[in-house]
Amino acid sequence: NAPFFLSFFSFFLFFLFYFINSQRLTVNLNGKWRLSNSNGSLLLPAQVPGCVHSALQQQGYITDPYFRFNDVSYRWIALDNWTYTTTFTLSADVKQKVLLVFDGVDTVGSVSLNGIAVGKTNNMFCRHDFSVKDLLKDGENVLQVGLLSPILYASEQRKAHTSYAVPPECPPGVQKGECHVNFIRKEQSSFSWDWGPSFPTMGLWKGVRLEAFDILQLVQVSSVPLYNDAFSQWRVQVELLIDAVQTARGQLTLSIPELDSEQTFQTHFNPGKTKSNFTILINTVQVKLWWPNGHGEQPYYRLTIRGFQDEFLIFKYLPQVYFRTVELIQEPVVGSPGLSFYFRINGKPIFLKGSNWIPVHSFQDQVTPDNLLQSAVDANMNALRVWGGGVYEQDLFYEICDELGIMVWQDFMFACAMYPTETDFIQTVREEVVQQVQRLKSHPSIIIWSGNNENEAALATDWFDIPASQRPKYIRDYVMLYVDNIKKLVQEDQSRPFLVSSPTNGAESEQEGWVAENPYDLHYGDVHFYSYILDCWDWRTFPRTRFASEYGFQSWPSFSTLQPVSIKEDWSYGSNFTSHRQHHEDGNQQMILQAALHFHLPNATDPLKRFTDTLYITQVMQAQCVKTQTEFYRRSRSEIIEGKGHTMGALYWQLNDIWQAPSWSSIEFGGKWKMLHYFAQSFFAAVFPVAFEEDDTLVIYAISDLSRDLKLRAVVNVFSWTELDPVCTLNSSMLLVPGVSAVAVFKQPVASLLAGCGNCTRLTCLLTFQLEDDSSQQGPTNHHFLCSPKDAQGLRRPNITFLFHGLVVVFRSLEQPPADPALGGGCVLPVLSFNTKEEELAMRVASGEEHSVRQQRASLRDSVKTSAFEEQEDMSESSTSTWRCCLISWQTSLRRAAQTDVLFI
């Protein structure tokens, strides 16, 4: 009967679960350990995962490492040796095999158990495991990990390399960093970079555990879908890394029930670690594909992996499988020398829109990537480049990228340096590469592996002044490391391409022996481009490249971000603090010079206001510069001019910050959006208009990432700086805009355009423009300045005030008529909570905009991107009618932004 059957079934499931789990045991050793320095003068609790700096701060031995000049003051920490110690209880005869597993040790360590040496570590990016069954004892066991100073270790490794130099010896002095980071396999930027501090960390930065088992255990599983064009069939290549106690024979079953696919294999596993590959054929062609953000959904299927021995289930694993194809297309281009360089996902050419990702924090135990990744998607990005001077990110990062449709350009962790090629160094790099490829290759988000950051360019353009007679030696080392070893190991992953470097000429670099004469050739590959002196509003200064994988301009973070790590005497642009935080040579001066080309520089008599205004104007400059450059790349996708063009990627440098300092980022440390990130929401939109001038003629392009064709016209509004209503409006004829293209839809000499608009001149008027179809606007509104704002005639100060009325925030401009007599005039916006600590809001006043209450709150919250607003869902739209709101995001229209200035709350 039914009750008997259910009882029997429950017992069977319990027995099955018990059998599967009884043959293995995991003991988590994370949590509180003890930490001591070399002479025993410091002894304190320390969390694992964690690092020495975090432990010292948590226990009150040091203050915030990011405060003022503490990066230099706390240099002593990385110059000392440290020891982590913990105790645990475990029976010595617990299982047939017991492994002590470290998912990540930073970096140079010696492991001992009960006073007996177990093994050593020397690579931050490797998982280490040690067999310890014979060292266990009943009762209390003592585990110790001694860590050497990474600074001193790197120095000793350099001294041991006597045959020839491996440059660079040290970072530039402005970075206040440590030397010889290329001699140690840890996060390269931890010794300093031009956007970050020097904090050479030490610690157990990932989990520690004991794994005990009687038969075997699954160490690593990867599943990679591959498509066979000849047979129009998918297959999934499953790779198992298994650690067996002794030879084990059994069955392996792979199944994807949703796709009606299952296969069983007779197999055996040899003692120790073995890697085995199995392939399951997919029995249907109706497979849902993973698409990048903006191009489709990100569905997955559940793969079931079951291992049997003597008909008993001994392991089961249920990974997610995403189906997609990736091709890097390098082929001749009509009307141009060289080769194309673009990515085809599931057969569709995709323009990569995004940024570069650097380490989120100097101390990896304090990293949470989810908000930053959501911010990338919110700005219409579909790609991020994980830069090669940081770390291979945690599993959560790639899982979120899979879910959000963010394509990842994954560098291996080598950057801006030559590297040694001794046997020991090559061997640890090989292990690093094998482990990281096994760990990450199941993620559909990773669309390319890249061997290094800028090392081909460093050799080709002689960054390190290598004598010509010695150059062949360094090229041999380069090829040995990245081609003979890394490339060869990565090629077993058939699901994505591999590039040796970035920037590179790609296939052309290979033809030239892997180091091209000019790896910045605009007819091949990808390009990194920076120019801080030339006028960034002049699109002619930018390279018309096939793919722009790095470009950008610096800005300072907001005062609210700097304030917690500084004091009053630091709050001037010429202070020791602002100089100390700037790690890019002449960076502070470059920002001011670039801003001065088009804006009046702050000149308030109050020192604090002058400082905060200066921080702000650097963000205005950065946003407009990157906007202009990105728009140039997006409109270059469909055309070849003088043999150059077909640009298919724009990844600006950089998305995020590692600390509170000037940098190229669009998101400040802590997650607050800079003005650039708001601009990115528009210039990365799927449908977007771009304007530029050529020979005094205004040209507007319609850019579309959509697969379908559109019929669009350009609508140009000409505004006077003194009025809120347009002086005149011009419409182009309706034109066909093919899918995934950039097409000119409007062209008119500026002089004739202004001649038909009253008394407008370049100095008194400006333009906004948008794209429309027969029924509505398509994409965001854009703007075009006819002169520098500093030369504009008619700008007035807004005289904005800020008031609270219960749950209502009132923004009032004396230039505007009252909107609500009961509140004394001004703009009325209902919100439910506001944090009054100083935040910089880029807002503008505009009349005549209608939004519902909920839309108003969402618009303001999205603009501010701060926890200041706490939405309560019980306020319904029906509780009020439509509000006439006069507050919208500054970035929507710079015309009114310039007219109404900026509001500092």
ZAMARGU-4260 file (C-alpha; in steps of 0.2 Angstrom, whole numbers, plus 5000, padded with zeros to 4 digits):
<rodrens>
0) 5000/5000/5000 | 5005/5018/4998 | 5011/5021/5016 | 5022/5006/5016 | 5029/5011/4999
5) 5033/5028/5005 | 5041/5022/5021 | 5052/5010/5011 | 5056/5023/4998 | 5061/5035/5012
10) 5072/5022/5020 | 5080/5018/5003 | 5085/5037/5001 | 5092/5038/5018 | 5102/5022/5015
15) 5108/5029/4998 | 5113/5046/5006 | 5122/5037/5020 | 5132/5026/5009 | 5137/5040/4997
20) 5143/5051/5012 | 5149/5037/5023 | 5164/5034/5011 | 5170/5052/5013 | 5171/5065/5026
25) 5175/5084/5025 | 5181/5093/5040 | 5180/5112/5038 | 5196/5121/5046 | 5190/5138/5042
30) 5186/5150/5056 | 5197/5157/5070 | 5215/5153/5070 | 5230/5160/5079 | 5242/5172/5071
35) 5260/5177/5076 | 5274/5187/5069 | 5292/5180/5068 | 5298/5186/5085 | 5282/5182/5094
40) 5279/5200/5099 | 5262/5199/5091 | 5250/5185/5095 | 5231/5187/5090 | 5216/5178/5083
45) 5214/5178/5064 | 5200/5173/5053 | 5202/5160/5039 | 5200/5164/5025 | 5209/5180/5028
50) 5225/5189/5028 | 5237/5197/5040 | 5232/5215/5037 | 5214/5211/5040 | 5217/5201/5056
55) 5228/5215/5063 | 5214/5228/5059 | 5200/5217/5066 | 5210/5215/5083 | 5214/5234/5084
60) 5233/5232/5081 | 5232/5244/5066 | 5219/5256/5060 | 5211/5257/5043 | 5225/5253/5031
65) 5217/5264/5018 | 5217/5279/5030 | 5229/5294/5024 | 5247/5287/5022 | 5245/5270/5031
70) 5250/5261/5015 | 5267/5267/5018 | 5266/5267/5037 | 5261/5249/5038 | 5275/5243/5026
75) 5282/5233/5041 | 5268/5220/5040 | 5274/5213/5023 | 5292/5214/5028 | 5289/5202/5043
80) 5286/5183/5043 | 5270/5177/5050 | 5263/5160/5056 | 5245/5154/5056 | 5241/5140/5069
85) 5225/5130/5073 | 5221/5114/5082 | 5208/5101/5078 | 5202/5084/5084 | 5201/5069/5072
90) 5203/5051/5074 | 5219/5044/5065 | 5210/5029/5057 | 5195/5040/5051 | 5197/5034/5032
95) 5209/5026/5020 | 5215/5042/5014 | 5216/5060/5022 | 5221/5075/5012 | 5224/5092/5019
100) 5218/5105/5006 | 5222/5123/5005 | 5211/5132/4991 | 5223/5147/4992 | 5239/5151/5001
105) 5246/5169/4999 | 5260/5165/4995 | 5276/5157/5001 | 5272/5145/5014 | 5278/5130/5024
110) 5265/5118/5031 | 5267/5107/5046 | 5256/5095/5056 | 5260/5090/5073 | 5277/5097/5071
115) 5281/5087/5055 | 5284/5096/5039 | 5270/5092/5026 | 5274/5103/5011 | 5278/5120/5004
120) 5268/5133/4994 | 5274/5146/4982 | 5259/5151/4971 | 5244/5161/4976 | 5234/5155/4962
125) 5236/5136/4965 | 5226/5124/4976 | 5237/5113/4987 | 5233/5097/4995 | 5245/5086/5006
130) 5242/5068/5011 | 5242/5068/5030 | 5234/5052/5036 | 5250/5045/5043 | 5253/5062/5053
135) 5236/5062/5062 | 5235/5057/5080 | 5220/5054/5091 | 5215/5069/5100 | 5222/5086/5097
140) 5231/5089/5081 | 5241/5105/5078 | 5242/5113/5061 | 5254/5127/5057 | 5257/5137/5041
145) 5272/5148/5041 | 5272/5163/5028 | 5288/5171/5022 | 5288/5190/5018 | 5284/5191/5000
150) 5295/5207/4998 | 5310/5198/5004 | 5306/5182/4995 | 5305/5191/4978 | 5321/5200/4982
155) 5330/5184/4986 | 5323/5176/4970 | 5329/5191/4960 | 5347/5189/4968 | 5347/5171/4963
160) 5344/5175/4945 | 5362/5181/4941 | 5363/5177/4922 | 5353/5192/4916 | 5341/5205/4922
165) 5322/5202/4921 | 5314/5219/4920 | 5307/5230/4928 | 5317/5230/4944 | 5305/5241/4953
170) 5289/5251/4950 | 5290/5270/4946 | 5293/5280/4962 | 5277/5289/4961 | 5268/5272/4965
175) 5277/5270/4982 | 5278/5251/4979 | 5290/5236/4981 | 5302/5228/4969 | 5303/5212/4959
180) 5285/5207/4960 | 5288/5197/4943 | 5298/5184/4953 | 5283/5179/4964 | 5267/5171/4959
185) 5255/5182/4968 | 5244/5196/4963 | 5256/5208/4953 | 5247/5224/4958 | 5249/5220/4977
190) 5266/5227/4976 | 5258/5244/4969 | 5251/5250/4952 | 5247/5267/4945 | 5229/5266/4952
195) 5232/5256/4968 | 5242/5255/4984 | 5256/5243/4989 | 5249/5230/5001 | 5259/5214/4998
200) 5247/5203/5007 | 5250/5186/5016 | 5237/5174/5022 | 5226/5159/5020 | 5215/5169/5007
205) 5204/5154/5003 | 5197/5139/5012 | 5206/5126/5022 | 5199/5108/5025 | 5202/5090/5028
210) 5195/5078/5015 | 5195/5060/5020 | 5188/5045/5009 | 5189/5026/5008 | 5186/5024/4989
215) 5188/5040/4979 | 5183/5058/4978 | 5179/5070/4964 | 5192/5084/4965 | 5186/5094/4950
220) 5172/5093/4937 | 5171/5103/4921 | 5158/5102/4907 | 5160/5110/4891 | 5147/5110/4877
225) 5154/5109/4859 | 5145/5111/4843 | 5148/5100/4827 | 5144/5110/4812 | 5146/5096/4800
230) 5132/5085/4809 | 5123/5100/4817 | 5124/5092/4834 | 5129/5097/4851 | 5139/5087/4863
235) 5145/5090/4881 | 5163/5086/4885 | 5164/5081/4903 | 5181/5081/4912 | 5183/5072/4929
240) 5198/5074/4940 | 5197/5060/4953 | 5208/5055/4967 | 5206/5036/4970 | 5213/5026/4985
245) 5216/5011/4974 | 5211/5005/4957 | 5192/5006/4956 | 5181/4999/4942 | 5163/5005/4939
250) 5150/5014/4929 | 5148/5032/4925 | 5131/5039/4919 | 5129/5056/4911 | 5112/5063/4908
255) 5103/5079/4904 | 5084/5074/4906 | 5078/5091/4899 | 5087/5086/4882 | 5082/5068/4883
260) 5100/5063/4883 | 5109/5050/4893 | 5125/5039/4891 | 5133/5026/4902 | 5152/5022/4902
265) 5161/5007/4909 | 5177/5015/4917 | 5191/5012/4930 | 5201/5024/4940 | 5219/5022/4944
270) 5226/5025/4961 | 5230/5044/4964 | 5224/5058/4954 | 5218/5054/4936 | 5209/5065/4923
275) 5196/5056/4913 | 5186/5063/4898 | 5168/5058/4893 | 5157/5064/4880 | 5138/5064/4880
280) 5129/5067/4863 | 5113/5078/4864 | 5099/5070/4855 | 5089/5086/4851 | 5093/5101/4840
285) 5081/5112/4850 | 5094/5118/4863 | 5091/5135/4872 | 5107/5145/4870 | 5116/5157/4882
290) 5117/5174/4875 | 5127/5190/4881 | 5117/5204/4890 | 5106/5213/4877 | 5106/5199/4865
295) 5095/5186/4873 | 5093/5175/4889 | 5105/5165/4899 | 5096/5148/4901 | 5105/5133/4908
300) 5102/5114/4909 | 5106/5103/4924 | 5119/5089/4920 | 5118/5074/4931 | 5134/5064/4934
305) 5133/5048/4944 | 5147/5036/4948 | 5143/5018/4953 | 5154/5004/4960 | 5146/4986/4961
310) 5129/4995/4957 | 5131/5006/4972 | 5131/5025/4970 | 5148/5032/4976 | 5146/5050/4969
315) 5134/5062/4962 | 5136/5079/4955 | 5124/5091/4947 | 5133/5105/4937 | 5124/5118/4927
320) 5128/5117/4908 | 5126/5132/4897 | 5126/5130/4878 | 5135/5143/4867 | 5148/5145/4854
325) 5162/5157/4853 | 5173/5162/4838 | 5186/5175/4836 | 5185/5180/4818 | 5202/5186/4810
330) 5199/5187/4791 | 5203/5199/4777 | 5192/5215/4777 | 5186/5222/4760 | 5194/5239/4757
335) 5207/5237/4771 | 5224/5229/4773 | 5225/5217/4788 | 5212/5206/4796 | 5196/5209/4806
340) 5195/5206/4825 | 5178/5202/4832 | 5169/5189/4842 | 5154/5179/4835 | 5143/5171/4848
345) 5131/5158/4842 | 5135/5163/4825 | 5131/5182/4828 | 5144/5196/4827 | 5144/5204/4844
350) 5150/5222/4848 | 5158/5220/4865 | 5153/5235/4876 | 5161/5236/4894 | 5176/5239/4904
355) 5191/5232/4913 | 5190/5224/4930 | 5204/5226/4943 | 5205/5218/4960 | 5190/5225/4971
360) 5200/5226/4987 | 5218/5225/4992 | 5213/5212/5005 | 5204/5198/4995 | 5194/5192/5011
365) 5184/5208/5010 | 5179/5206/4992 | 5160/5206/4986 | 5158/5207/4967 | 5139/5206/4965
370) 5135/5224/4966 | 5149/5229/4954 | 5143/5216/4941 | 5125/5222/4943 | 5131/5240/4940
375) 5140/5234/4924 | 5124/5227/4918 | 5114/5242/4923 | 5125/5252/4912 | 5121/5241/4897
380) 5138/5233/4897 | 5140/5215/4890 | 5158/5212/4893 | 5172/5214/4906 | 5191/5211/4904
385) 5198/5203/4920 | 5215/5211/4919 | 5231/5201/4921 | 5239/5210/4935 | 5226/5205/4948
390) 5219/5188/4953 | 5208/5175/4944 | 5192/5179/4952 | 5182/5169/4964 | 5169/5157/4958
395) 5155/5168/4963 | 5161/5181/4951 | 5160/5170/4936 | 5143/5162/4941 | 5136/5180/4942
400) 5143/5184/4925 | 5135/5168/4918 | 5118/5173/4925 | 5119/5191/4920 | 5126/5188/4902
405) 5143/5197/4905 | 5156/5191/4893 | 5173/5189/4901 | 5190/5192/4893 | 5201/5182/4905
410) 5219/5187/4906 | 5232/5175/4914 | 5240/5184/4928 | 5255/5192/4920 | 5257/5210/4917
415) 5269/5224/4911 | 5285/5214/4914 | 5296/5201/4908 | 5296/5185/4918 | 5310/5172/4923
420) 5309/5155/4914 | 5319/5144/4926 | 5312/5126/4928 | 5304/5129/4945 | 5295/5145/4939
425) 5289/5137/4923 | 5283/5122/4933 | 5272/5132/4945 | 5265/5142/4931 | 5260/5126/4922
430) 5251/5120/4938 | 5243/5137/4940 | 5236/5136/4922 | 5230/5119/4922 | 5221/5122/4938
435) 5213/5138/4933 | 5207/5131/4916 | 5200/5116/4924 | 5191/5127/4937 | 5184/5140/4925
440) 5181/5133/4908 | 5163/5127/4912 | 5158/5145/4913 | 5150/5152/4896 | 5154/5169/4901
445) 5173/5167/4898 | 5174/5169/4879 | 5193/5171/4878 | 5209/5167/4887 | 5223/5179/4885
450) 5241/5175/4890 | 5246/5192/4897 | 5243/5211/4899 | 5255/5222/4888 | 5270/5211/4888
455) 5271/5209/4869 | 5270/5228/4868 | 5283/5230/4881 | 5295/5220/4871 | 5291/5227/4854
460) 5292/5245/4859 | 5307/5243/4871 | 5299/5248/4888 | 5314/5242/4897 | 5328/5248/4887
465) 5334/5231/4883 | 5350/5231/4872 | 5348/5225/4854 | 5360/5211/4857 | 5350/5204/4871
470) 5333/5206/4864 | 5333/5188/4856 | 5335/5181/4873 | 5320/5190/4880 | 5309/5185/4865
475) 5314/5167/4868 | 5309/5168/4886 | 5293/5176/4880 | 5289/5162/4868 | 5294/5149/4880
480) 5282/5155/4894 | 5267/5160/4884 | 5267/5150/4868 | 5277/5134/4872 | 5269/5132/4890
485) 5253/5142/4893 | 5246/5141/4875 | 5249/5123/4874 | 5240/5119/4890 | 5226/5130/4886
490) 5223/5123/4869 | 5215/5108/4876 | 5200/5119/4880 | 5191/5119/4863 | 5177/5130/4868
495) 5185/5147/4866 | 5200/5155/4858 | 5217/5160/4865 | 5227/5176/4863 | 5245/5177/4868
500) 5244/5195/4874 | 5234/5211/4874 | 5236/5222/4865 | 5242/5211/4850 | 5240/5209/4832
505) 5233/5192/4834 | 5236/5181/4819 | 5248/5193/4812 | 5259/5193/4828 | 5260/5174/4827
510) 5266/5176/4809 | 5280/5188/4815 | 5286/5176/4828 | 5274/5181/4842 | 5281/5198/4845
515) 5275/5210/4831 | 5285/5224/4825 | 5271/5235/4830 | 5258/5227/4841 | 5247/5243/4840
520) 5244/5241/4821 | 5226/5247/4819 | 5224/5234/4805 | 5225/5220/4817 | 5220/5214/4834
525) 5216/5225/4849 | 5223/5241/4854 | 5227/5250/4871 | 5227/5269/4869 | 5229/5283/4881
530) 5232/5302/4877 | 5230/5314/4891 | 5236/5330/4883 | 5227/5331/4867 | 5209/5338/4867
535) 5198/5323/4871 | 5183/5331/4863 | 5192/5330/4846 | 5187/5313/4839 | 5201/5314/4827
540) 5214/5310/4840 | 5207/5293/4843 | 5214/5277/4833 | 5201/5269/4822 | 5206/5252/4828
545) 5198/5235/4825 | 5195/5233/4844 | 5198/5245/4859 | 5202/5234/4874 | 5209/5249/4885
550) 5207/5268/4884 | 5202/5280/4897 | 5204/5296/4908 | 5207/5299/4926 | 5195/5307/4938
555) 5194/5309/4957 | 5181/5300/4968 | 5168/5310/4977 | 5172/5320/4993 | 5160/5308/5002
560) 5171/5293/4997 | 5188/5302/5002 | 5182/5310/5018 | 5182/5294/5029 | 5201/5291/5024
565) 5207/5309/5026 | 5207/5324/5038 | 5203/5342/5035 | 5221/5347/5031 | 5220/5335/5016
570) 5206/5343/5008 | 5215/5354/4995 | 5220/5349/4978 | 5238/5353/4982 | 5239/5344/4998
575) 5252/5330/5003 | 5237/5318/5003 | 5231/5321/4986 | 5249/5320/4979 | 5251/5304/4989
580) 5235/5296/4982 | 5240/5300/4964 | 5251/5285/4958 | 5251/5291/4940 | 5265/5303/4935
585) 5258/5320/4933 | 5240/5313/4934 | 5233/5327/4945 | 5240/5341/4933 | 5234/5331/4917
590) 5216/5331/4924 | 5216/5349/4927 | 5224/5354/4910 | 5211/5343/4901 | 5196/5350/4911
595) 5203/5368/4908 | 5201/5365/4889 | 5182/5366/4890 | 5177/5371/4908 | 5180/5386/4920
600) 5191/5379/4934 | 5184/5380/4952 | 5189/5397/4960 | 5179/5397/4976 | 5186/5407/4990
605) 5181/5394/5003 | 5195/5380/5002 | 5183/5366/5005 | 5171/5371/4991 | 5186/5374/4979
610) 5192/5356/4983 | 5175/5348/4981 | 5171/5358/4965 | 5188/5352/4958 | 5184/5334/4962
615) 5168/5336/4953 | 5175/5345/4938 | 5187/5330/4935 | 5172/5318/4934 | 5164/5330/4922
620) 5179/5330/4911 | 5182/5311/4912 | 5163/5307/4908 | 5164/5318/4893 | 5181/5312/4887
625) 5176/5293/4888 | 5159/5297/4880 | 5167/5305/4865 | 5180/5291/4863 | 5167/5277/4865
630) 5155/5285/4853 | 5169/5286/4840 | 5172/5267/4842 | 5153/5263/4841 | 5150/5273/4825
635) 5166/5265/4817 | 5159/5247/4817 | 5152/5248/4800 | 5164/5258/4790 | 5181/5258/4783
640) 5190/5275/4781 | 5207/5276/4774 | 5209/5257/4777 | 5204/5258/4795 | 5188/5254/4805
645) 5176/5239/4808 | 5178/5242/4826 | 5170/5229/4836 | 5174/5232/4854 | 5175/5246/4867
650) 5181/5241/4884 | 5186/5257/4893 | 5199/5257/4908 | 5193/5254/4921 | 5176/5249/4930
655) 5181/5248/4948 | 5193/5255/4961 | 5204/5246/4974 | 5204/5261/4986 | 5199/5279/4988
660) 5210/5288/4976 | 5211/5296/4958 | 5210/5283/4944 | 5202/5279/4928 | 5187/5270/4936
665) 5168/5274/4933 | 5163/5267/4950 | 5171/5273/4966 | 5178/5262/4979 | 5162/5256/4989
670) 5151/5256/4974 | 5146/5274/4971 | 5144/5278/4953 | 5154/5292/4945 | 5147/5303/4932
675) 5155/5292/4919 | 5145/5277/4924 | 5129/5287/4921 | 5135/5292/4904 | 5139/5274/4900
680) 5121/5269/4903 | 5117/5280/4887 | 5133/5277/4876 | 5131/5258/4878 | 5113/5258/4875
685) 5107/5245/4862 | 5100/5259/4851 | 5109/5276/4852 | 5112/5292/4842 | 5130/5299/4840
690) 5134/5316/4833 | 5151/5323/4828 | 5157/5337/4817 | 5168/5335/4801 | 5172/5350/4791
695) 5160/5361/4800 | 5146/5349/4796 | 5135/5340/4809 | 5134/5321/4806 | 5122/5310/4816
700) 5124/5291/4816 | 5111/5279/4822 | 5119/5264/4831 | 5110/5248/4833 | 5115/5232/4842
705) 5098/5224/4838 | 5096/5210/4826 | 5081/5217/4817 | 5081/5231/4805 | 5074/5248/4811
710) 5067/5263/4802 | 5073/5278/4811 | 5074/5297/4809 | 5085/5309/4819 | 5076/5323/4828
715) 5088/5338/4832 | 5082/5351/4845 | 5092/5367/4845 | 5092/5376/4862 | 5097/5393/4868
720) 5108/5392/4884 | 5095/5405/4891 | 5079/5395/4888 | 5071/5379/4893 | 5061/5377/4877
725) 5069/5373/4860 | 5072/5387/4848 | 5069/5375/4833 | 5068/5357/4829 | 5074/5348/4814
730) 5069/5331/4808 | 5078/5320/4795 | 5069/5308/4783 | 5065/5291/4789 | 5080/5279/4785
735) 5083/5261/4786 | 5095/5256/4799 | 5100/5238/4797 | 5102/5227/4812 | 5119/5227/4821
740) 5126/5242/4811 | 5130/5261/4812 | 5122/5272/4799 | 5123/5290/4795 | 5105/5297/4797
745) 5108/5316/4797 | 5120/5328/4789 | 5120/5347/4788 | 5132/5361/4789 | 5132/5369/4806
750) 5131/5386/4799 | 5115/5383/4789 | 5107/5373/4803 | 5109/5388/4815 | 5104/5401/4801
755) 5087/5393/4802 | 5085/5394/4821 | 5083/5413/4825 | 5098/5421/4832 | 5107/5406/4837
760) 5126/5405/4836 | 5139/5393/4842 | 5141/5402/4858 | 5123/5405/4862 | 5115/5388/4857
765) 5118/5369/4859 | 5110/5353/4852 | 5101/5338/4859 | 5095/5324/4847 | 5087/5308/4848
770) 5081/5294/4836 | 5062/5290/4833 | 5052/5278/4823 | 5034/5281/4818 | 5028/5279/4835
775) 5041/5283/4849 | 5058/5288/4853 | 5071/5274/4852 | 5086/5275/4864 | 5091/5289/4875
780) 5093/5307/4870 | 5111/5313/4867 | 5119/5331/4867 | 5131/5340/4856 | 5140/5356/4861
785) 5143/5369/4848 | 5157/5377/4859 | 5166/5374/4875 | 5154/5377/4890 | 5167/5389/4897
790) 5163/5400/4881 | 5144/5398/4881 | 5134/5414/4882 | 5118/5415/4893 | 5122/5402/4907
795) 5114/5407/4923 | 5117/5401/4941 | 5102/5390/4947 | 5101/5396/4965 | 5095/5379/4970
800) 5089/5376/4988 | 5085/5359/4996 | 5071/5357/5009 | 5063/5343/5018 | 5044/5342/5021
805) 5041/5326/5030 | 5043/5312/5017 | 5044/5325/5003 | 5060/5332/4996 | 5059/5349/4988
810) 5072/5356/4976 | 5069/5374/4973 | 5077/5386/4960 | 5074/5405/4961 | 5074/5405/4942
815) 5059/5394/4941 | 5041/5398/4945 | 5032/5389/4960 | 5027/5371/4957 | 5017/5370/4973
820) 5011/5385/4982 | 5009/5375/4998 | 5027/5371/4998 | 5033/5388/4993 | 5037/5384/4975
825) 5050/5372/4968 | 5051/5354/4962 | 5042/5341/4972 | 5048/5323/4974 | 5041/5311/4986
830) 5054/5299/4994 | 5053/5289/5009 | 5070/5291/5017 | 5085/5302/5014 | 5102/5300/5022
835) 5108/5318/5025 | 5127/5314/5025 | 5136/5323/5012 | 5133/5315/4995 | 5137/5323/4978
840) 5121/5322/4967 | 5122/5327/4949 | 5105/5334/4947 | 5096/5346/4935 | 5080/5356/4937
845) 5068/5355/4922 | 5050/5359/4921 | 5036/5350/4913 | 5042/5332/4916 | 5028/5320/4921
850) 5032/5304/4931 | 5022/5294/4943 | 5027/5293/4961 | 5035/5276/4959 | 5044/5281/4943
855) 5050/5297/4952 | 5057/5287/4967 | 5065/5274/4955 | 5073/5288/4944 | 5080/5297/4959
860) 5087/5281/4967 | 5095/5275/4951 | 5103/5292/4948 | 5110/5293/4966 | 5115/5274/4968
865) 5116/5276/4986 | 5108/5267/5001 | 5100/5284/5006 | 5083/5279/4998 | 5074/5265/5006
870) 5058/5261/4996 | 5042/5256/5004 | 5031/5246/4993 | 5015/5251/5001 | 5015/5268/4993
875) 5005/5264/4977 | 5003/5274/4962 | 4985/5276/4965 | 4988/5285/4981 | 4992/5300/4971
880) 4989/5306/4954 | 5003/5311/4942 | 5016/5322/4949 | 5023/5336/4939 | 5041/5333/4943
885) 5056/5344/4940 | 5070/5333/4945 | 5079/5321/4933 | 5096/5314/4931 | 5109/5327/4926
890) 5116/5315/4913 | 5100/5315/4903 | 5103/5332/4896 | 5119/5342/4898 | 5111/5357/4892
895) 5100/5359/4907 | 5114/5353/4918 | 5125/5367/4912 | 5111/5379/4914 | 5107/5374/4932
900) 5124/5370/4938 | 5127/5356/4951 | 5119/5353/4968 | 5130/5348/4982 | 5119/5341/4997
</rodrens>
